[in-house]
């Protein structure tokens, strides 16, 4: 099986932390030495393990930002 590589190019922020210390984060991540994409997923405290997540291109993130800015208060 081929080796799976990732590099967190930029840590943008932590969205939440669970009782086990895993954090849900927004980062720029390079997967298998490809150009970095925006990424939201849970990471172990040492960033050595991760859960499934979502990746977004720059264009997708811009669209998501527009959609979120268009939301009324979430209350």
N, C-alpha and C positions, 0 to 999 in steps of 0.2 A: 504494500500500500504506500502511496506517495506521502511524503512528509507534508504536514499542514503547518503553515507559518502565518503569524500575525504580528503586527507591530502597532502599538498605540502611538500614532504620530502626534496627536494633540489631545489632551484631556480637557474637555469643555466643561463638564459638571456632573455632579451626582444628583440623581432624581430622588432616590430613596435608599434605605438600608434595611435589610431584614434581620431577624433575631440571630441568624448564623453569621452575620457580618458581611454577607454578600451585598454588593451595591449595584443598583441599576444606574447606568451611566450613559451619558451622551459623549461620544469620542469621535475623533477622526482616526480610522483604522485602515491600515494597508493589509490586505489579505493576499498571501502568496506572492508578495513583492509587487503587487499591482498598485495603481494609483489609489490613494486613500479615499474612503467614502465615510460619510456620516454614519454612525452606528449607535443603536440603542440596544443594550442587553445587560444581563446581570453578570457580574464578575466576582470571582473569589477574592478574598482580601489581598492575596499576593499576585492577582491577575494571571495566575497560571492555569485557571480553569474558567469556563464560561458556560452559560446557558444559551439556548437559541435566542436570536434577536432579529432586529430589522436593520437593513442597510439602505441608505439613501444617497443618490447622486446629488451634486450641487443643485441641479435643476429641481429635483424632487423635494429637496429641503426648502428651496425658495417657495415652491408651491404649498408645501405644508405650512410654512410660516404665514403665507397669505391666508390660508384657510383658518389657521388658529387666530390670526389677528381679526378675522371677520366674525368670530364667535362673540355672542353676547356673554355677559357674566355667567359663569358656570354654576352659580348658586341655585 
